[in-house]
Amino acid sequence: MYSTQICNSQIFRVATALTRPFSVLRNFSLFNFNSLKLESCVDEYVHVSTLAQLVEASSFAGPLNFLGGGSNLLLRPKIDGRLLHIGVEGISVTPFSEGKYLVRVGAGENWHKFVMHTLSLGIGGLENLALIPGNVGGAPYQNIGAYGRELSELVHSVEGFDLATKETRVLTKEECQFSYRDSVFRSEVIPHVIITHVTFLLGNLPLMTKYRDVRDTLSGYAREEIDHDLIAETVIKIRQSKLPDLDEFPNVGSFFKNPTLSKQQYDRLRGKIDIVGFSQGEAIRVPAARLIDAQKWKGKQVGNVLVWHRQPLVLVNCGGASATDFLDVAARVSDDVEQHYDIRLVLEPVIMGRDS
Ligand SMILES: Cc1cc2nc3c(=O)[nH]c(=O)nc-3n(C[C@H](O)[C@H](O)[C@H](O)COP(=O)(O)OP(=O)(O)OC[C@H]3O[C@@H](n4cnc5c(N)ncnc54)[C@H](O)[C@@H]3O)c2cc1C
């Protein structure tokens, strides 16, 4: 059972010349807005559903932070300033070329519902990324990836509001500088672009079935039976069997990124552990889960933080854990891995706020 901290929320209506008024909720608890169910209180919370509201609400003198579905956040107890919850909705489809479509979607749409919507329209491409929690705006932020696909392979462009220039802008895929679980939005180069819409180029793209779990599950099907819908169904089943149910076991998916190594580092590692990496150009990416598992962390519980027994990349809040508890366990896991394999694991979720 979780106790919800009420931080004496107060509501203020802000009338604007531009658009419908929006509400400013002061001392707002984010307990129900993050998938780890951490207690955290922000000075000001504002839900914005249009670009005009976003522009108005972002002209704020103090620190600004942004929230989507809250599924990749490690929230500390206190967040200063204003948090904008991006709720811009809407989906439009424009034919692009034979069998291909440009699909533009608002940052506030739920990611999985959007994926299933495109598939229901007969537009394939996003099927390997089914059932990833969160909203559309959070997806380019960390260039989500799963089961052999990365979002960057399917993005056409990203629209956002630039807080530095106070202008809307469209970033091409190249300008987004996507890399493994990273993008220009996450890096320091352009730290202040609030994503409002993402446009994908989707349609009759080649199917991706190379990832081992997907390939194994589909091995009983004839090649002509395999389509975008079947891959989505397969990915959903695999995810449901491996990952904890979010309602029961609060988590943020992978807590650690998979390390990317040089050929020499990889060869050295292979001298210490039986592990298989995947080529990424010159580099090789290795599964962090294998390294953590080899150090016997699978199924271990420290205080209120549990290392998930079916996937040791996932840390679960067993109730009442804090961001510090998660960081402590993550540091212990990383220390073990570093001591044995000389590799420091990097955290995947975004840390927001401060200790009170
Ligand atoms: C059970 C589970 C499984 C997961 N599996 C995967 C997986 O397979 N692959 C994967 O890559 N990730 C996975 N994740 C992580 C997470 O779901 C994704 O990173 C997701 O895209 C985060 O989106 P969100 O809307 O929840 O972002 P949030 O958690 O709300 O925010 C994350 C970051 O993005 C920023 N942000 C959010 N919206 C905007 C915006 N509109 N403009 C600018 N910045 C913004 C926030 O400020 C924050 O820094 C998983 C998480 C869970 C809980």
The ligand as an SDF file (V2000), in Angstrom:
LIG
                    3D

 53 58  0  0  0  0  0  0  0  0999 V2000
    7.3770   -0.9900  -17.9630 C   0  0  0  0  0  0  0  0  0  0  0  0
    8.2240   -0.0490  -18.7960 C   0  0  0  0  0  0  0  0  0  0  0  0
    8.8030   -0.5080  -19.9710 C   0  0  0  0  0  0  0  0  0  0  0  0
    9.5870    0.3530  -20.7500 C   0  0  0  0  0  0  0  0  0  0  0  0
   10.1340   -0.1310  -21.8980 N   0  0  0  0  0  0  0  0  0  0  0  0
   10.8860    0.6780  -22.6700 C   0  0  0  0  0  0  0  0  0  0  0  0
   11.4650    0.1750  -23.8770 C   0  0  0  0  0  0  0  0  0  0  0  0
   11.2650   -0.9710  -24.2640 O   0  0  0  0  0  0  0  0  0  0  0  0
   12.2450    1.0170  -24.5920 N   0  0  0  0  0  0  0  0  0  0  0  0
   12.4700    2.3170  -24.2140 C   0  0  0  0  0  0  0  0  0  0  0  0
   13.1950    3.0090  -24.9240 O   0  0  0  0  0  0  0  0  0  0  0  0
   11.9260    2.8120  -23.0800 N   0  0  0  0  0  0  0  0  0  0  0  0
   11.1410    2.0410  -22.2980 C   0  0  0  0  0  0  0  0  0  0  0  0
   10.5980    2.5240  -21.1430 N   0  0  0  0  0  0  0  0  0  0  0  0
   10.8900    3.9090  -20.7270 C   0  0  0  0  0  0  0  0  0  0  0  0
    9.7710    4.9370  -21.0890 C   0  0  0  0  0  0  0  0  0  0  0  0
    8.5350    4.2950  -21.2390 O   0  0  0  0  0  0  0  0  0  0  0  0
   10.0810    5.6950  -22.3690 C   0  0  0  0  0  0  0  0  0  0  0  0
   11.3010    6.3610  -22.2580 O   0  0  0  0  0  0  0  0  0  0  0  0
    8.9830    6.7110  -22.7010 C   0  0  0  0  0  0  0  0  0  0  0  0
    9.1640    7.1740  -24.0090 O   0  0  0  0  0  0  0  0  0  0  0  0
    8.9610    7.8970  -21.7430 C   0  0  0  0  0  0  0  0  0  0  0  0
    7.8770    8.7200  -22.1250 O   0  0  0  0  0  0  0  0  0  0  0  0
    7.0680    9.5620  -21.0610 P   0  0  0  0  0  0  0  0  0  0  0  0
    6.0180   10.3210  -21.7930 O   0  0  0  0  0  0  0  0  0  0  0  0
    6.6030    8.7170  -19.9510 O   0  0  0  0  0  0  0  0  0  0  0  0
    8.2130   10.5500  -20.5710 O   0  0  0  0  0  0  0  0  0  0  0  0
    8.4150   11.1330  -19.0920 P   0  0  0  0  0  0  0  0  0  0  0  0
    8.8460   10.0440  -18.1910 O   0  0  0  0  0  0  0  0  0  0  0  0
    7.2430   11.9330  -18.6920 O   0  0  0  0  0  0  0  0  0  0  0  0
    9.6530   12.0980  -19.3420 O   0  0  0  0  0  0  0  0  0  0  0  0
   10.9310   11.5870  -19.6440 C   0  0  0  0  0  0  0  0  0  0  0  0
   11.8220   12.7580  -20.0860 C   0  0  0  0  0  0  0  0  0  0  0  0
   11.3050   13.2950  -21.3030 O   0  0  0  0  0  0  0  0  0  0  0  0
   11.0490   14.6850  -21.1550 C   0  0  0  0  0  0  0  0  0  0  0  0
    9.8500   14.9930  -21.9210 N   0  0  0  0  0  0  0  0  0  0  0  0
    8.6590   14.3360  -21.8720 C   0  0  0  0  0  0  0  0  0  0  0  0
    7.7950   14.8970  -22.7320 N   0  0  0  0  0  0  0  0  0  0  0  0
    8.4560   15.9280  -23.3130 C   0  0  0  0  0  0  0  0  0  0  0  0
    8.0980   16.9000  -24.3040 C   0  0  0  0  0  0  0  0  0  0  0  0
    6.8880   16.9290  -24.8430 N   0  0  0  0  0  0  0  0  0  0  0  0
    9.0290   17.8050  -24.6700 N   0  0  0  0  0  0  0  0  0  0  0  0
   10.2780   17.7890  -24.1250 C   0  0  0  0  0  0  0  0  0  0  0  0
   10.6760   16.8950  -23.2090 N   0  0  0  0  0  0  0  0  0  0  0  0
    9.7650   15.9840  -22.8040 C   0  0  0  0  0  0  0  0  0  0  0  0
   10.8140   14.8960  -19.6560 C   0  0  0  0  0  0  0  0  0  0  0  0
   11.0950   16.2370  -19.2670 O   0  0  0  0  0  0  0  0  0  0  0  0
   11.8170   13.9160  -19.0680 C   0  0  0  0  0  0  0  0  0  0  0  0
   13.0870   14.5020  -19.0280 O   0  0  0  0  0  0  0  0  0  0  0  0
    9.7930    1.6980  -20.3370 C   0  0  0  0  0  0  0  0  0  0  0  0
    9.1900    2.1500  -19.1570 C   0  0  0  0  0  0  0  0  0  0  0  0
    8.4040    1.2960  -18.4000 C   0  0  0  0  0  0  0  0  0  0  0  0
    7.7420    1.8060  -17.1600 C   0  0  0  0  0  0  0  0  0  0  0  0
  1  2  1  0
  2  3  1  0
  2 52  2  0
  3  4  2  0
  4  5  1  0
  4 50  1  0
  5  6  2  0
  6  7  1  0
  6 13  1  0
  7  8  2  0
  7  9  1  0
  9 10  1  0
 10 11  2  0
 10 12  1  0
 12 13  2  0
 13 14  1  0
 14 15  1  0
 14 50  1  0
 15 16  1  0
 16 17  1  0
 16 18  1  0
 18 19  1  0
 18 20  1  0
 20 21  1  0
 20 22  1  0
 22 23  1  0
 23 24  1  0
 24 25  2  0
 24 26  1  0
 24 27  1  0
 27 28  1  0
 28 29  2  0
 28 30  1  0
 28 31  1  0
 31 32  1  0
 32 33  1  0
 33 34  1  0
 33 48  1  0
 34 35  1  0
 35 36  1  0
 35 46  1  0
 36 37  1  0
 36 45  1  0
 37 38  2  0
 38 39  1  0
 39 40  1  0
 39 45  2  0
 40 41  1  0
 40 42  2  0
 42 43  1  0
 43 44  2  0
 44 45  1  0
 46 47  1  0
 46 48  1  0
 48 49  1  0
 50 51  2  0
 51 52  1  0
 52 53  1  0
M  END
$$$$
